[in-house]
Amino acid sequence: MKPLQRPEFARSTAVYPLDALADVTGECRTRLIEDLKPSLLQEDSKAAFLEECGKLAWLAQHWRRRIGADESQRELDQLATKARGLLQAMAALSPDTMGALRAHATYLQRGSAPPVRLAAGTLQLMDRRTGEHELLAGAWDVINDLEQACRYASAQITPSRQSKPTKNVGKVLVLLVASKYIAWTGVTPPKSAEGWFAQFMAALGKSTGIAAGAKLVHGVLTDMESRQHRHPDFDLIKFPIKDTSPRSG
């Protein structure tokens, strides 16, 4: 079985731009552009605006508050439980199984033509464990530390009863797209449930896996109007959003 590729665990540093609509079909893009017809966007700028919306949807998906405290705690507890399960499975290995694993792991470590390349960090761990079962002993310490770190981090989190990560992501998407539209046209999009903007946001949300219904649209736009087109949650978004609007010159 092919080894899993290690993910980029430093994902908190976002690379901009990425497009949440990258995998959307041409037919779906055409329908989204059709939903923009009643807007004040110029005909030749609607495709470009949709492209910007794809980037904004990616930002909403990767917003640093997209996972609420409850979800973070659940993920940490789940990882700790699985780490403990792996430790228990390692401890339950029979002597014969441990012997077979050690023999083959040693070949992967020092053999002339190993079919699998162990990571440099793993080789260093094994080198420091000479005289023991090098791979299992080194892995045990790392996995045990991972479990303890997860349990400690989980214990420091105070879940909020107000935590609604799914709704928060939808709110961020609406305010980002609405603000982009204002930047391009100078006009606030309509907030009614029957208006084109609510329908466009619902379709955009469906295409990107973000719930952005008419009620949410109405609430965000009402709040933005009362705050002169600036939503307070903008202060919590730390991504660089370059103004690419035709009005920016």
C-alpha positions in Angstrom: 0.0 0.0 0.0 1.3 3.4 -1.0 2.3 5.6 2.1 0.1 8.5 2.8 1.6 11.9 1.9 2.2 14.0 5.0 -0.2 17.0 4.9 1.0 20.6 5.3 0.3 21.1 9.0 1.2 24.8 8.8 -2.0 25.5 6.9 -2.9 28.4 9.1 -0.7 30.5 6.7 -3.1 30.8 3.8 -1.8 30.9 0.2 -3.9 33.4 -1.7 -5.6 33.0 -4.0 -7.3 29.6 -4.2 -10.6 29.0 -5.9 -13.4 27.2 -4.2 -15.1 26.9 -7.6 -12.2 25.2 -9.3 -14.0 21.9 -9.5 -17.3 23.3 -10.5 -18.6 22.4 -14.0 -18.9 24.9 -16.8 -22.6 24.4 -16.8 -22.8 25.3 -13.1 -20.6 28.4 -13.7 -23.0 29.4 -16.5 -26.0 29.2 -14.2 -24.2 31.2 -11.5 -23.4 33.9 -14.1 -27.1 33.8 -15.1 -28.0 34.5 -11.5 -26.0 37.7 -11.8 -28.0 39.1 -14.7 -30.2 41.4 -12.6 -27.2 42.9 -10.9 -25.6 46.2 -11.8 -22.4 44.4 -12.9 -21.3 45.1 -16.5 -22.0 42.1 -18.8 -18.3 41.6 -19.5 -17.3 41.7 -15.8 -19.7 39.0 -14.5 -17.4 36.1 -15.2 -14.5 38.0 -13.5 -16.8 38.7 -10.5 -17.7 35.1 -10.2 -14.0 34.2 -10.2 -13.5 36.6 -7.3 -16.4 34.9 -5.5 -14.7 31.6 -5.9 -11.6 33.1 -4.1 -13.8 34.6 -1.4 -15.6 31.3 -0.8 -12.2 29.7 -0.3 -11.3 32.4 2.2 -14.6 31.7 4.0 -13.9 28.0 4.1 -10.5 28.6 5.6 -11.4 31.4 7.9 -9.6 31.1 11.1 -12.8 30.9 13.1 -14.5 28.4 10.8 -14.2 25.6 13.4 -15.9 26.5 16.7 -14.5 25.5 20.1 -16.8 22.4 20.3 -15.5 21.1 17.0 -11.9 21.7 17.9 -12.3 19.9 21.2 -14.1 17.0 19.4 -11.3 16.6 16.9 -8.6 16.7 19.6 -10.4 14.1 21.7 -10.9 11.9 18.7 -7.2 12.1 17.7 -6.1 11.4 21.3 -8.4 8.3 21.4 -7.0 7.0 18.1 -3.4 7.6 19.3 -4.2 5.6 22.5 -5.7 2.8 20.4 -2.5 2.6 18.3 -0.4 2.4 21.5 -2.6 -0.4 22.8 -2.3 -2.3 19.5 1.5 -1.9 19.6 1.6 -3.2 23.2 -0.5 -6.2 22.3 1.9 -7.4 19.6 3.2 -11.0 20.1 7.0 -11.5 20.4 7.0 -13.3 17.0 5.2 -10.4 15.3 7.6 -7.9 16.9 10.5 -9.9 15.7 9.2 -10.0 12.2 8.6 -6.3 12.2 12.0 -5.5 13.6 13.8 -7.6 11.0 12.0 -5.9 8.1 12.1 -2.4 9.6 15.9 -2.9 10.0 16.2 -3.6 6.3 14.2 -0.5 5.5 16.5 1.4 7.8 19.9 0.0 6.6 19.3 -2.2 3.6 21.0 -1.7 0.2 17.8 -1.3 -1.8 14.8 -0.8 0.5 11.4 -0.6 -1.4 10.1 2.0 1.0 12.1 5.1 2.1 11.6 5.9 5.8 11.5 9.5 6.8 14.7 11.1 8.0 13.2 11.7 11.4 12.2 8.1 11.7 15.7 6.9 10.9 17.1 9.2 13.6 14.6 7.8 16.1 15.7 4.3 15.2 19.4 5.1 15.4 18.9 6.4 19.0 17.1 3.2 20.0 19.9 0.6 19.3 19.4 -2.4 21.5 15.6 -2.1 21.6 12.9 -2.6 19.0 14.1 0.5 17.3 10.9 1.4 15.3 8.3 0.5 17.9 10.2 2.1 20.8 10.8 5.4 18.9 7.2 5.5 17.6 5.8 4.8 21.1 7.3 8.0 22.5 6.1 10.2 19.7 2.6 8.7 19.7 2.3 8.8 23.4 3.4 12.5 23.4 0.9 13.2 20.7 -1.9 11.7 22.8 -0.9 13.7 25.8 -0.6 16.9 23.9 -4.1 16.5 22.4 -5.6 15.8 25.8 -3.9 18.8 27.3 -5.0 21.1 24.4 -8.6 19.8 24.7 -8.7 20.5 28.4 -7.7 24.1 27.8 -10.7 24.7 25.5 -13.9 26.1 26.9 -16.7 25.2 24.4 -19.1 28.0 23.7 -22.8 27.3 23.6 -23.0 30.1 21.0 -20.5 28.4 18.8 -22.1 27.9 15.3 -19.2 27.3 12.9 -21.4 26.4 9.9 -23.5 29.6 10.3 -20.3 31.7 10.9 -18.8 30.5 7.6 -22.0 31.4 5.7 -22.0 34.8 7.3 -18.4 35.4 6.3 -19.1 34.4 2.7 -22.1 36.7 2.4 -20.3 39.7 3.9 -17.2 39.1 1.7 -19.2 38.8 -1.5 -21.5 41.7 -0.6 -18.6 43.9 0.1 -16.9 42.9 -3.1 -20.1 43.8 -5.0 -20.2 47.2 -3.3 -16.6 47.8 -4.2 -17.3 47.0 -7.9 -20.7 48.8 -8.2 -20.9 51.3 -5.3 -24.4 49.9 -4.5 -25.5 47.5 -1.8 -27.1 44.3 -3.2 -30.8 43.7 -2.4 -31.4 41.9 0.9 -34.9 40.6 0.2 -35.4 36.8 -0.1 -36.9 37.3 -3.6 -34.0 39.4 -4.8 -31.3 38.2 -7.1 -28.5 38.4 -4.5 -30.2 36.0 -2.1 -30.7 33.6 -5.0 -27.1 34.0 -6.2 -25.7 33.4 -2.7 -27.8 30.3 -2.2 -26.5 28.9 -5.5 -22.9 30.0 -4.7 -23.2 28.4 -1.3 -24.5 25.2 -2.7 -21.6 25.0 -5.2 -19.0 25.5 -2.5 -20.6 23.6 0.3 -21.4 26.6 2.4 -24.9 27.3 3.7 -25.9 30.9 2.7 -29.6 31.1 2.8 -32.0 34.1 2.4 -32.4 34.7 6.1 -28.6 34.9 6.6 -28.2 37.2 3.6 -30.9 39.5 5.0 -29.3 39.6 8.4 -25.8 40.3 7.2 -26.8 43.0 4.8 -29.0 44.7 7.4 -26.1 44.8 9.8 -23.7 46.0 7.1 -26.1 48.9 6.2 -26.3 49.9 9.8 -22.5 50.0 10.0 -21.9 51.9 6.7 -21.0 48.8 4.6 -18.5 47.5 7.1 -19.3 44.3 9.0 -17.6 43.9 12.5 -16.4 40.4 11.6 -14.0 41.9 9.0 -11.8 42.7 12.0 -11.4 39.0 12.6 -10.4 38.1 9.1 -6.7 38.2 8.6 -6.4 37.2 4.9 -5.0 39.7 2.4 -7.9 40.5 0.0 -6.7 42.5 -2.9 -9.2 44.9 -4.5 -9.4 43.8 -8.1 -12.6 45.7 -8.9 -12.9 47.8 -12.1 -13.5 50.8 -9.8 -10.1 50.4 -8.1 -8.3 51.9 -11.2 
